[in-house]
Amino acid sequence: METGNCGVVIKGKNTKFIIGIVFLAVSFTLYLCIPLVFFLPYDKKIQGGIAFGTYIFSWVLTAIAIFFMGKEGYNLVKGKIFSIFKKKKTLLTTEDTEKK
């Protein structure tokens, strides 16, 4: 088994970590499905209640996911997800600096 820089087992059988990943994926999916609630053929108050309940339930699932993955596992997943959105720094060449 190999461990990442946070001490979390990445390769191998770590069922608690995998269960946590599943809960986190379901949580994000529920959160993204909240706008779809307003297309249901119910009264606006019922739609709002369903949307609020879904929102709260997605946060509960996130908390359960953190419990299963542990703090280090959650930080590992968060780092992987947010690394997609980080700007990549480009190195300036001498030609770029001379133009300025």
Gaussian input, Z-matrix of N, CA and C with variables (Angstrom, degrees):
# hf/3-21g

backbone

0 1
 N
 C     1     B1
 C     2     B2     1     A1
 N     3     B3     2     A2     1     D1
 C     4     B4     3     A3     2     D2
 C     5     B5     4     A4     3     D3
 N     6     B6     5     A5     4     D4
 C     7     B7     6     A6     5     D5
 C     8     B8     7     A7     6     D6
 N     9     B9     8     A8     7     D7
 C    10    B10     9     A9     8     D8
 C    11    B11    10    A10     9     D9
 N    12    B12    11    A11    10    D10
 C    13    B13    12    A12    11    D11
 C    14    B14    13    A13    12    D12
 N    15    B15    14    A14    13    D13
 C    16    B16    15    A15    14    D14
 C    17    B17    16    A16    15    D15
 N    18    B18    17    A17    16    D16
 C    19    B19    18    A18    17    D17
 C    20    B20    19    A19    18    D18
 N    21    B21    20    A20    19    D19
 C    22    B22    21    A21    20    D20
 C    23    B23    22    A22    21    D21
 N    24    B24    23    A23    22    D22
 C    25    B25    24    A24    23    D23
 C    26    B26    25    A25    24    D24
 N    27    B27    26    A26    25    D25
 C    28    B28    27    A27    26    D26
 C    29    B29    28    A28    27    D27
 N    30    B30    29    A29    28    D28
 C    31    B31    30    A30    29    D29
 C    32    B32    31    A31    30    D30
 N    33    B33    32    A32    31    D31
 C    34    B34    33    A33    32    D32
 C    35    B35    34    A34    33    D33
 N    36    B36    35    A35    34    D34
 C    37    B37    36    A36    35    D35
 C    38    B38    37    A37    36    D36
 N    39    B39    38    A38    37    D37
 C    40    B40    39    A39    38    D38
 C    41    B41    40    A40    39    D39
 N    42    B42    41    A41    40    D40
 C    43    B43    42    A42    41    D41
 C    44    B44    43    A43    42    D42
 N    45    B45    44    A44    43    D43
 C    46    B46    45    A45    44    D44
 C    47    B47    46    A46    45    D45
 N    48    B48    47    A47    46    D46
 C    49    B49    48    A48    47    D47
 C    50    B50    49    A49    48    D48
 N    51    B51    50    A50    49    D49
 C    52    B52    51    A51    50    D50
 C    53    B53    52    A52    51    D51
 N    54    B54    53    A53    52    D52
 C    55    B55    54    A54    53    D53
 C    56    B56    55    A55    54    D54
 N    57    B57    56    A56    55    D55
 C    58    B58    57    A57    56    D56
 C    59    B59    58    A58    57    D57
 N    60    B60    59    A59    58    D58
 C    61    B61    60    A60    59    D59
 C    62    B62    61    A61    60    D60
 N    63    B63    62    A62    61    D61
 C    64    B64    63    A63    62    D62
 C    65    B65    64    A64    63    D63
 N    66    B66    65    A65    64    D64
 C    67    B67    66    A66    65    D65
 C    68    B68    67    A67    66    D66
 N    69    B69    68    A68    67    D67
 C    70    B70    69    A69    68    D68
 C    71    B71    70    A70    69    D69
 N    72    B72    71    A71    70    D70
 C    73    B73    72    A72    71    D71
 C    74    B74    73    A73    72    D72
 N    75    B75    74    A74    73    D73
 C    76    B76    75    A75    74    D74
 C    77    B77    76    A76    75    D75
 N    78    B78    77    A77    76    D76
 C    79    B79    78    A78    77    D77
 C    80    B80    79    A79    78    D78
 N    81    B81    80    A80    79    D79
 C    82    B82    81    A81    80    D80
 C    83    B83    82    A82    81    D81
 N    84    B84    83    A83    82    D82
 C    85    B85    84    A84    83    D83
 C    86    B86    85    A85    84    D84
 N    87    B87    86    A86    85    D85
 C    88    B88    87    A87    86    D86
 C    89    B89    88    A88    87    D87
 N    90    B90    89    A89    88    D88
 C    91    B91    90    A90    89    D89
 C    92    B92    91    A91    90    D90
 N    93    B93    92    A92    91    D91
 C    94    B94    93    A93    92    D92
 C    95    B95    94    A94    93    D93
 N    96    B96    95    A95    94    D94
 C    97    B97    96    A96    95    D95
 C    98    B98    97    A97    96    D96
 N    99    B99    98    A98    97    D97
 C   100   B100    99    A99    98    D98
 C   101   B101   100   A100    99    D99
 N   102   B102   101   A101   100   D100
 C   103   B103   102   A102   101   D101
 C   104   B104   103   A103   102   D102
 N   105   B105   104   A104   103   D103
 C   106   B106   105   A105   104   D104
 C   107   B107   106   A106   105   D105
 N   108   B108   107   A107   106   D106
 C   109   B109   108   A108   107   D107
 C   110   B110   109   A109   108   D108
 N   111   B111   110   A110   109   D109
 C   112   B112   111   A111   110   D110
 C   113   B113   112   A112   111   D111
 N   114   B114   113   A113   112   D112
 C   115   B115   114   A114   113   D113
 C   116   B116   115   A115   114   D114
 N   117   B117   116   A116   115   D115
 C   118   B118   117   A117   116   D116
 C   119   B119   118   A118   117   D117
 N   120   B120   119   A119   118   D118
 C   121   B121   120   A120   119   D119
 C   122   B122   121   A121   120   D120
 N   123   B123   122   A122   121   D121
 C   124   B124   123   A123   122   D122
 C   125   B125   124   A124   123   D123
 N   126   B126   125   A125   124   D124
 C   127   B127   126   A126   125   D125
 C   128   B128   127   A127   126   D126
 N   129   B129   128   A128   127   D127
 C   130   B130   129   A129   128   D128
 C   131   B131   130   A130   129   D129
 N   132   B132   131   A131   130   D130
 C   133   B133   132   A132   131   D131
 C   134   B134   133   A133   132   D132
 N   135   B135   134   A134   133   D133
 C   136   B136   135   A135   134   D134
 C   137   B137   136   A136   135   D135
 N   138   B138   137   A137   136   D136
 C   139   B139   138   A138   137   D137
 C   140   B140   139   A139   138   D138
 N   141   B141   140   A140   139   D139
 C   142   B142   141   A141   140   D140
 C   143   B143   142   A142   141   D141
 N   144   B144   143   A143   142   D142
 C   145   B145   144   A144   143   D143
 C   146   B146   145   A145   144   D144
 N   147   B147   146   A146   145   D145
 C   148   B148   147   A147   146   D146
 C   149   B149   148   A148   147   D147
 N   150   B150   149   A149   148   D148
 C   151   B151   150   A150   149   D149
 C   152   B152   151   A151   150   D150
 N   153   B153   152   A152   151   D151
 C   154   B154   153   A153   152   D152
 C   155   B155   154   A154   153   D153
 N   156   B156   155   A155   154   D154
 C   157   B157   156   A156   155   D155
 C   158   B158   157   A157   156   D156
 N   159   B159   158   A158   157   D157
 C   160   B160   159   A159   158   D158
 C   161   B161   160   A160   159   D159
 N   162   B162   161   A161   160   D160
 C   163   B163   162   A162   161   D161
 C   164   B164   163   A163   162   D162
 N   165   B165   164   A164   163   D163
 C   166   B166   165   A165   164   D164
 C   167   B167   166   A166   165   D165
 N   168   B168   167   A167   166   D166
 C   169   B169   168   A168   167   D167
 C   170   B170   169   A169   168   D168
 N   171   B171   170   A170   169   D169
 C   172   B172   171   A171   170   D170
 C   173   B173   172   A172   171   D171
 N   174   B174   173   A173   172   D172
 C   175   B175   174   A174   173   D173
 C   176   B176   175   A175   174   D174
 N   177   B177   176   A176   175   D175
 C   178   B178   177   A177   176   D176
 C   179   B179   178   A178   177   D177
 N   180   B180   179   A179   178   D178
 C   181   B181   180   A180   179   D179
 C   182   B182   181   A181   180   D180
 N   183   B183   182   A182   181   D181
 C   184   B184   183   A183   182   D182
 C   185   B185   184   A184   183   D183
 N   186   B186   185   A185   184   D184
 C   187   B187   186   A186   185   D185
 C   188   B188   187   A187   186   D186
 N   189   B189   188   A188   187   D187
 C   190   B190   189   A189   188   D188
 C   191   B191   190   A190   189   D189
 N   192   B192   191   A191   190   D190
 C   193   B193   192   A192   191   D191
 C   194   B194   193   A193   192   D192
 N   195   B195   194   A194   193   D193
 C   196   B196   195   A195   194   D194
 C   197   B197   196   A196   195   D195
 N   198   B198   197   A197   196   D196
 C   199   B199   198   A198   197   D197
 C   200   B200   199   A199   198   D198
 N   201   B201   200   A200   199   D199
 C   202   B202   201   A201   200   D200
 C   203   B203   202   A202   201   D201
 N   204   B204   203   A203   202   D202
 C   205   B205   204   A204   203   D203
 C   206   B206   205   A205   204   D204
 N   207   B207   206   A206   205   D205
 C   208   B208   207   A207   206   D206
 C   209   B209   208   A208   207   D207
 N   210   B210   209   A209   208   D208
 C   211   B211   210   A210   209   D209
 C   212   B212   211   A211   210   D210
 N   213   B213   212   A212   211   D211
 C   214   B214   213   A213   212   D212
 C   215   B215   214   A214   213   D213
 N   216   B216   215   A215   214   D214
 C   217   B217   216   A216   215   D215
 C   218   B218   217   A217   216   D216
 N   219   B219   218   A218   217   D217
 C   220   B220   219   A219   218   D218
 C   221   B221   220   A220   219   D219
 N   222   B222   221   A221   220   D220
 C   223   B223   222   A222   221   D221
 C   224   B224   223   A223   222   D222
 N   225   B225   224   A224   223   D223
 C   226   B226   225   A225   224   D224
 C   227   B227   226   A226   225   D225
 N   228   B228   227   A227   226   D226
 C   229   B229   228   A228   227   D227
 C   230   B230   229   A229   228   D228
 N   231   B231   230   A230   229   D229
 C   232   B232   231   A231   230   D230
 C   233   B233   232   A232   231   D231
 N   234   B234   233   A233   232   D232
 C   235   B235   234   A234   233   D233
 C   236   B236   235   A235   234   D234
 N   237   B237   236   A236   235   D235
 C   238   B238   237   A237   236   D236
 C   239   B239   238   A238   237   D237
 N   240   B240   239   A239   238   D238
 C   241   B241   240   A240   239   D239
 C   242   B242   241   A241   240   D240
 N   243   B243   242   A242   241   D241
 C   244   B244   243   A243   242   D242
 C   245   B245   244   A244   243   D243
 N   246   B246   245   A245   244   D244
 C   247   B247   246   A246   245   D245
 C   248   B248   247   A247   246   D246
 N   249   B249   248   A248   247   D247
 C   250   B250   249   A249   248   D248
 C   251   B251   250   A250   249   D249
 N   252   B252   251   A251   250   D250
 C   253   B253   252   A252   251   D251
 C   254   B254   253   A253   252   D252
 N   255   B255   254   A254   253   D253
 C   256   B256   255   A255   254   D254
 C   257   B257   256   A256   255   D255
 N   258   B258   257   A257   256   D256
 C   259   B259   258   A258   257   D257
 C   260   B260   259   A259   258   D258
 N   261   B261   260   A260   259   D259
 C   262   B262   261   A261   260   D260
 C   263   B263   262   A262   261   D261
 N   264   B264   263   A263   262   D262
 C   265   B265   264   A264   263   D263
 C   266   B266   265   A265   264   D264
 N   267   B267   266   A266   265   D265
 C   268   B268   267   A267   266   D266
 C   269   B269   268   A268   267   D267
 N   270   B270   269   A269   268   D268
 C   271   B271   270   A270   269   D269
 C   272   B272   271   A271   270   D270
 N   273   B273   272   A272   271   D271
 C   274   B274   273   A273   272   D272
 C   275   B275   274   A274   273   D273
 N   276   B276   275   A275   274   D274
 C   277   B277   276   A276   275   D275
 C   278   B278   277   A277   276   D276
 N   279   B279   278   A278   277   D277
 C   280   B280   279   A279   278   D278
 C   281   B281   280   A280   279   D279
 N   282   B282   281   A281   280   D280
 C   283   B283   282   A282   281   D281
 C   284   B284   283   A283   282   D282
 N   285   B285   284   A284   283   D283
 C   286   B286   285   A285   284   D284
 C   287   B287   286   A286   285   D285
 N   288   B288   287   A287   286   D286
 C   289   B289   288   A288   287   D287
 C   290   B290   289   A289   288   D288
 N   291   B291   290   A290   289   D289
 C   292   B292   291   A291   290   D290
 C   293   B293   292   A292   291   D291
 N   294   B294   293   A293   292   D292
 C   295   B295   294   A294   293   D293
 C   296   B296   295   A295   294   D294
 N   297   B297   296   A296   295   D295
 C   298   B298   297   A297   296   D296
 C   299   B299   298   A298   297   D297

   B1=1.4560
   B2=1.5209
   B3=1.3053
   B4=1.4508
   B5=1.5186
   B6=1.3035
   B7=1.4563
   B8=1.5109
   B9=1.3405
   B10=1.4507
   B11=1.5153
   B12=1.3107
   B13=1.4536
   B14=1.5227
   B15=1.3253
   B16=1.4648
   B17=1.5239
   B18=1.3272
   B19=1.4484
   B20=1.5161
   B21=1.3221
   B22=1.4546
   B23=1.5172
   B24=1.3119
   B25=1.4597
   B26=1.5172
   B27=1.3315
   B28=1.4569
   B29=1.5218
   B30=1.3138
   B31=1.4577
   B32=1.5212
   B33=1.2976
   B34=1.4497
   B35=1.5064
   B36=1.3224
   B37=1.4615
   B38=1.5186
   B39=1.2884
   B40=1.4510
   B41=1.5186
   B42=1.3094
   B43=1.4634
   B44=1.5186
   B45=1.3293
   B46=1.4665
   B47=1.5301
   B48=1.3213
   B49=1.4619
   B50=1.5284
   B51=1.3157
   B52=1.4624
   B53=1.5260
   B54=1.3317
   B55=1.4663
   B56=1.5268
   B57=1.3173
   B58=1.4575
   B59=1.5168
   B60=1.3249
   B61=1.4680
   B62=1.5302
   B63=1.3166
   B64=1.4679
   B65=1.5299
   B66=1.3401
   B67=1.4661
   B68=1.5263
   B69=1.3210
   B70=1.4658
   B71=1.5252
   B72=1.3182
   B73=1.4666
   B74=1.5272
   B75=1.3239
   B76=1.4709
   B77=1.5268
   B78=1.3243
   B79=1.4597
   B80=1.5252
   B81=1.3330
   B82=1.4630
   B83=1.5272
   B84=1.3118
   B85=1.4647
   B86=1.5242
   B87=1.3259
   B88=1.4667
   B89=1.5198
   B90=1.3202
   B91=1.4711
   B92=1.5302
   B93=1.3144
   B94=1.4658
   B95=1.5244
   B96=1.3246
   B97=1.4634
   B98=1.5259
   B99=1.3143
   B100=1.4672
   B101=1.5335
   B102=1.3346
   B103=1.4760
   B104=1.5245
   B105=1.3256
   B106=1.4611
   B107=1.5242
   B108=1.3358
   B109=1.4598
   B110=1.5280
   B111=1.3134
   B112=1.4650
   B113=1.5272
   B114=1.3175
   B115=1.4597
   B116=1.5317
   B117=1.3283
   B118=1.4609
   B119=1.5307
   B120=1.3376
   B121=1.4680
   B122=1.5376
   B123=1.3316
   B124=1.4564
   B125=1.5188
   B126=1.3345
   B127=1.4519
   B128=1.5374
   B129=1.3340
   B130=1.4692
   B131=1.5259
   B132=1.3411
   B133=1.4602
   B134=1.5246
   B135=1.3175
   B136=1.4628
   B137=1.5239
   B138=1.3283
   B139=1.4612
   B140=1.5261
   B141=1.3381
   B142=1.4633
   B143=1.5087
   B144=1.3204
   B145=1.4607
   B146=1.5095
   B147=1.3254
   B148=1.4675
   B149=1.5294
   B150=1.3384
   B151=1.4638
   B152=1.5283
   B153=1.3357
   B154=1.4606
   B155=1.5203
   B156=1.3252
   B157=1.4615
   B158=1.5196
   B159=1.3264
   B160=1.4614
   B161=1.5265
   B162=1.3331
   B163=1.4637
   B164=1.5284
   B165=1.3309
   B166=1.4634
   B167=1.5322
   B168=1.3350
   B169=1.4556
   B170=1.5311
   B171=1.3482
   B172=1.4643
   B173=1.5244
   B174=1.3327
   B175=1.4648
   B176=1.5301
   B177=1.3235
   B178=1.4669
   B179=1.5276
   B180=1.3264
   B181=1.4674
   B182=1.5264
   B183=1.3353
   B184=1.4598
   B185=1.5227
   B186=1.3250
   B187=1.4663
   B188=1.5295
   B189=1.3254
   B190=1.4691
   B191=1.5245
   B192=1.3254
   B193=1.4665
   B194=1.5243
   B195=1.3364
   B196=1.4593
   B197=1.5236
   B198=1.3273
   B199=1.4659
   B200=1.5242
   B201=1.3221
   B202=1.4623
   B203=1.5312
   B204=1.3319
   B205=1.4604
   B206=1.5197
   B207=1.3108
   B208=1.4530
   B209=1.5236
   B210=1.3020
   B211=1.4688
   B212=1.5307
   B213=1.3254
   B214=1.4651
   B215=1.5192
   B216=1.3258
   B217=1.4645
   B218=1.5116
   B219=1.3385
   B220=1.4573
   B221=1.5204
   B222=1.3317
   B223=1.4651
   B224=1.5224
   B225=1.3242
   B226=1.4625
   B227=1.5268
   B228=1.3324
   B229=1.4653
   B230=1.5308
   B231=1.3242
   B232=1.4601
   B233=1.5220
   B234=1.3265
   B235=1.4568
   B236=1.5191
   B237=1.3356
   B238=1.4693
   B239=1.5247
   B240=1.3426
   B241=1.4593
   B242=1.5181
   B243=1.3382
   B244=1.4543
   B245=1.5148
   B246=1.3338
   B247=1.4612
   B248=1.5246
   B249=1.3140
   B250=1.4624
   B251=1.5236
   B252=1.3478
   B253=1.4527
   B254=1.5237
   B255=1.3269
   B256=1.4586
   B257=1.5260
   B258=1.3321
   B259=1.4535
   B260=1.5195
   B261=1.3046
   B262=1.4493
   B263=1.5232
   B264=1.3253
   B265=1.4539
   B266=1.5155
   B267=1.3262
   B268=1.4537
   B269=1.5174
   B270=1.2878
   B271=1.4495
   B272=1.5179
   B273=1.3150
   B274=1.4508
   B275=1.5170
   B276=1.3062
   B277=1.4560
   B278=1.5200
   B279=1.2992
   B280=1.4647
   B281=1.5106
   B282=1.3359
   B283=1.4509
   B284=1.5351
   B285=1.3253
   B286=1.4632
   B287=1.5273
   B288=1.2946
   B289=1.4682
   B290=1.5143
   B291=1.3409
   B292=1.4656
   B293=1.5242
   B294=1.3255
   B295=1.4587
   B296=1.5171
   B297=1.3312
   B298=1.4604
   B299=1.4587
   A1=109.60
   A2=115.47
   A3=120.57
   A4=109.15
   A5=114.93
   A6=118.55
   A7=109.26
   A8=115.27
   A9=120.70
   A10=109.92
   A11=116.93
   A12=120.69
   A13=111.91
   A14=118.87
   A15=122.23
   A16=111.63
   A17=118.75
   A18=120.58
   A19=113.79
   A20=118.51
   A21=122.18
   A22=108.46
   A23=116.46
   A24=120.76
   A25=108.91
   A26=116.58
   A27=121.05
   A28=110.26
   A29=117.04
   A30=120.44
   A31=108.40
   A32=116.34
   A33=120.09
   A34=110.77
   A35=114.85
   A36=119.48
   A37=109.44
   A38=116.11
   A39=121.83
   A40=106.30
   A41=116.27
   A42=120.65
   A43=112.75
   A44=117.64
   A45=118.78
   A46=110.96
   A47=116.49
   A48=120.38
   A49=110.55
   A50=117.69
   A51=121.81
   A52=110.64
   A53=117.23
   A54=120.46
   A55=110.01
   A56=116.35
   A57=120.54
   A58=112.69
   A59=116.88
   A60=121.20
   A61=110.08
   A62=117.42
   A63=121.27
   A64=110.08
   A65=116.99
   A66=119.60
   A67=111.30
   A68=116.88
   A69=120.30
   A70=111.35
   A71=117.40
   A72=120.60
   A73=111.29
   A74=116.88
   A75=120.58
   A76=109.87
   A77=116.66
   A78=120.84
   A79=111.44
   A80=117.11
   A81=120.17
   A82=111.35
   A83=116.81
   A84=120.69
   A85=110.95
   A86=116.87
   A87=120.04
   A88=111.08
   A89=116.28
   A90=120.06
   A91=110.91
   A92=116.38
   A93=119.74
   A94=112.51
   A95=117.97
   A96=121.62
   A97=113.42
   A98=118.33
   A99=120.93
   A100=112.20
   A101=120.90
   A102=118.73
   A103=113.79
   A104=117.66
   A105=120.51
   A106=112.30
   A107=116.85
   A108=121.36
   A109=110.36
   A110=116.66
   A111=120.24
   A112=113.51
   A113=117.01
   A114=120.84
   A115=111.96
   A116=117.31
   A117=121.01
   A118=110.03
   A119=117.53
   A120=120.17
   A121=112.81
   A122=116.83
   A123=121.23
   A124=109.32
   A125=114.85
   A126=121.85
   A127=109.39
   A128=116.97
   A129=121.07
   A130=111.95
   A131=117.32
   A132=119.66
   A133=111.12
   A134=117.22
   A135=121.17
   A136=109.99
   A137=116.65
   A138=120.11
   A139=111.06
   A140=115.85
   A141=119.34
   A142=112.47
   A143=116.55
   A144=120.47
   A145=112.58
   A146=116.22
   A147=120.39
   A148=109.80
   A149=117.00
   A150=120.63
   A151=110.62
   A152=117.43
   A153=120.64
   A154=110.76
   A155=116.88
   A156=120.43
   A157=112.46
   A158=116.28
   A159=120.83
   A160=110.60
   A161=116.39
   A162=121.28
   A163=110.54
   A164=116.67
   A165=120.97
   A166=110.58
   A167=116.64
   A168=120.95
   A169=111.22
   A170=117.80
   A171=119.66
   A172=110.65
   A173=118.13
   A174=120.31
   A175=111.05
   A176=117.26
   A177=120.13
   A178=109.61
   A179=116.64
   A180=119.98
   A181=111.38
   A182=117.37
   A183=120.37
   A184=110.27
   A185=116.67
   A186=120.13
   A187=111.14
   A188=116.97
   A189=120.57
   A190=110.10
   A191=116.77
   A192=120.81
   A193=110.71
   A194=117.10
   A195=120.22
   A196=110.09
   A197=116.58
   A198=120.28
   A199=110.82
   A200=117.19
   A201=120.28
   A202=112.28
   A203=117.03
   A204=119.81
   A205=112.20
   A206=116.93
   A207=120.08
   A208=109.32
   A209=114.66
   A210=119.77
   A211=111.38
   A212=115.75
   A213=119.57
   A214=111.39
   A215=117.03
   A216=120.54
   A217=112.01
   A218=116.46
   A219=120.08
   A220=110.59
   A221=117.72
   A222=120.24
   A223=111.35
   A224=117.13
   A225=120.78
   A226=110.58
   A227=116.95
   A228=120.96
   A229=110.02
   A230=117.06
   A231=120.97
   A232=110.62
   A233=116.90
   A234=120.74
   A235=111.98
   A236=117.01
   A237=120.72
   A238=111.12
   A239=116.77
   A240=120.40
   A241=110.62
   A242=117.23
   A243=120.00
   A244=113.18
   A245=118.61
   A246=120.00
   A247=110.99
   A248=117.23
   A249=120.95
   A250=110.24
   A251=116.22
   A252=120.77
   A253=113.76
   A254=118.29
   A255=120.32
   A256=110.09
   A257=114.63
   A258=119.01
   A259=109.09
   A260=114.81
   A261=118.96
   A262=108.19
   A263=115.56
   A264=120.33
   A265=108.84
   A266=115.04
   A267=119.72
   A268=108.50
   A269=115.68
   A270=120.45
   A271=109.43
   A272=115.72
   A273=120.10
   A274=109.05
   A275=115.85
   A276=120.24
   A277=108.72
   A278=116.34
   A279=119.00
   A280=111.30
   A281=117.76
   A282=120.67
   A283=110.24
   A284=116.73
   A285=120.69
   A286=111.34
   A287=116.87
   A288=119.77
   A289=111.61
   A290=117.96
   A291=120.75
   A292=111.34
   A293=118.05
   A294=121.91
   A295=111.31
   A296=117.79
   A297=121.20
   A298=112.19
   D1=140.17
   D2=177.23
   D3=-108.29
   D4=147.35
   D5=177.51
   D6=-114.52
   D7=149.33
   D8=176.48
   D9=-80.89
   D10=-174.03
   D11=-178.21
   D12=-70.95
   D13=-15.15
   D14=178.79
   D15=-95.28
   D16=-0.85
   D17=-179.66
   D18=86.96
   D19=9.20
   D20=-179.29
   D21=-92.70
   D22=136.72
   D23=178.48
   D24=-70.16
   D25=120.77
   D26=-178.92
   D27=-95.89
   D28=-45.51
   D29=179.73
   D30=-108.38
   D31=139.42
   D32=-179.79
   D33=120.23
   D34=-170.66
   D35=-176.95
   D36=-99.42
   D37=100.44
   D38=174.22
   D39=-125.60
   D40=87.94
   D41=-170.55
   D42=-66.77
   D43=-34.09
   D44=178.99
   D45=-63.13
   D46=-41.11
   D47=179.28
   D48=-65.58
   D49=-41.79
   D50=179.79
   D51=-66.22
   D52=-40.82
   D53=176.86
   D54=-61.87
   D55=-41.25
   D56=177.27
   D57=-62.08
   D58=-40.57
   D59=177.37
   D60=-63.03
   D61=-40.85
   D62=179.13
   D63=-63.32
   D64=-45.78
   D65=178.12
   D66=-61.84
   D67=-39.32
   D68=179.34
   D69=-66.20
   D70=-40.17
   D71=178.29
   D72=-65.31
   D73=-42.22
   D74=177.95
   D75=-64.50
   D76=-39.17
   D77=178.78
   D78=-61.33
   D79=-47.34
   D80=179.33
   D81=-65.23
   D82=-37.52
   D83=178.45
   D84=-63.93
   D85=-44.52
   D86=177.38
   D87=-61.39
   D88=-42.24
   D89=-179.53
   D90=-61.82
   D91=-40.38
   D92=-179.65
   D93=-73.95
   D94=-18.57
   D95=179.75
   D96=-88.24
   D97=-4.54
   D98=-178.34
   D99=-57.60
   D100=-43.80
   D101=178.88
   D102=-61.17
   D103=-24.47
   D104=179.90
   D105=-69.91
   D106=-20.03
   D107=-179.72
   D108=-60.84
   D109=-33.66
   D110=-175.56
   D111=-74.80
   D112=-3.15
   D113=173.36
   D114=-95.43
   D115=-1.30
   D116=178.15
   D117=-73.82
   D118=148.36
   D119=-175.89
   D120=-83.28
   D121=54.67
   D122=179.58
   D123=-120.22
   D124=170.63
   D125=175.89
   D126=-63.92
   D127=154.74
   D128=-177.20
   D129=-61.25
   D130=-35.83
   D131=178.81
   D132=-65.57
   D133=-40.28
   D134=178.88
   D135=-68.00
   D136=-41.08
   D137=177.62
   D138=-61.47
   D139=-42.60
   D140=177.63
   D141=-63.50
   D142=-39.53
   D143=177.49
   D144=-65.19
   D145=-41.42
   D146=178.23
   D147=-65.26
   D148=-42.68
   D149=179.67
   D150=-63.90
   D151=-43.23
   D152=179.26
   D153=-65.33
   D154=-43.01
   D155=177.84
   D156=-62.15
   D157=-39.66
   D158=178.01
   D159=-65.67
   D160=-40.09
   D161=178.63
   D162=-61.91
   D163=-48.34
   D164=179.94
   D165=-63.92
   D166=-42.66
   D167=-179.80
   D168=-63.29
   D169=-36.05
   D170=178.44
   D171=-66.04
   D172=-36.34
   D173=177.28
   D174=-70.70
   D175=-34.98
   D176=176.42
   D177=-63.80
   D178=-42.61
   D179=177.68
   D180=-64.55
   D181=-34.62
   D182=176.56
   D183=-64.08
   D184=-42.33
   D185=178.21
   D186=-63.70
   D187=-40.36
   D188=177.33
   D189=-64.54
   D190=-38.92
   D191=178.60
   D192=-63.06
   D193=-42.99
   D194=178.57
   D195=-63.73
   D196=-38.07
   D197=177.62
   D198=-60.22
   D199=-45.79
   D200=-177.76
   D201=-72.48
   D202=-40.20
   D203=-177.18
   D204=-78.59
   D205=-26.85
   D206=-174.23
   D207=84.72
   D208=164.62
   D209=-177.88
   D210=-62.83
   D211=-41.77
   D212=-178.56
   D213=-66.62
   D214=-40.83
   D215=178.69
   D216=-65.35
   D217=-40.74
   D218=177.97
   D219=-63.94
   D220=-42.64
   D221=178.81
   D222=-65.21
   D223=-34.29
   D224=177.05
   D225=-64.11
   D226=-47.83
   D227=-179.66
   D228=-65.66
   D229=-42.62
   D230=179.39
   D231=-61.51
   D232=-41.43
   D233=178.09
   D234=-63.61
   D235=-40.02
   D236=178.34
   D237=-65.67
   D238=-41.24
   D239=-177.98
   D240=-69.17
   D241=-47.34
   D242=-176.68
   D243=-75.00
   D244=-16.08
   D245=176.74
   D246=-67.77
   D247=-21.01
   D248=177.18
   D249=-66.61
   D250=-35.86
   D251=-173.21
   D252=-91.84
   D253=-7.86
   D254=-179.39
   D255=-72.97
   D256=142.84
   D257=176.36
   D258=-74.97
   D259=137.68
   D260=177.06
   D261=-86.23
   D262=131.53
   D263=179.06
   D264=-79.58
   D265=134.71
   D266=177.67
   D267=-104.71
   D268=143.39
   D269=178.21
   D270=-84.27
   D271=134.73
   D272=178.05
   D273=-86.10
   D274=134.81
   D275=176.03
   D276=-88.92
   D277=173.23
   D278=179.75
   D279=-66.82
   D280=-28.38
   D281=177.91
   D282=-67.86
   D283=-38.86
   D284=178.61
   D285=-65.34
   D286=-39.10
   D287=-178.57
   D288=-73.64
   D289=-29.41
   D290=178.96
   D291=-73.30
   D292=-27.74
   D293=-179.84
   D294=-70.84
   D295=-25.69
   D296=-176.37
   D297=-81.81

